[in-house]
Amino acid sequence: MKKAKYFSAKWCGPCKMFKPVVSNLIDEGYDIEMVDVDDNQLEAMKYQIMSVPTVIFEEDGKVVDAVLGVTSRDDLIDRLK
């Protein structure tokens, strides 16, 4: 299974709508790390995050996929498999 990083910001409207979906998946055991771009600017720069929300998917330490903007719960689950 892949790991994911969810990049968001407190001031971002779509992030506020999407956060409960991501939080629920974390509660279900999916390996997703929440990253606030304002609090973690170096990490956001490392992944070249230009807009939020963005979800980066990694496998074996390499970026293999990304979702820009809001997507469905099912889409996230499919991408994490």
PyMOL commands that set and color helices and strands:
alter all, ss='L'
color gray80, all
select helices_A, chain A and resi 13-27+41-46+73-80
alter helices_A, ss='H'
color red, helices_A
select strands_A, chain A and resi 3-8+32-36+54-59+62-68
alter strands_A, ss='S'
color yellow, strands_A
deselect
rebuild
show_as cartoon
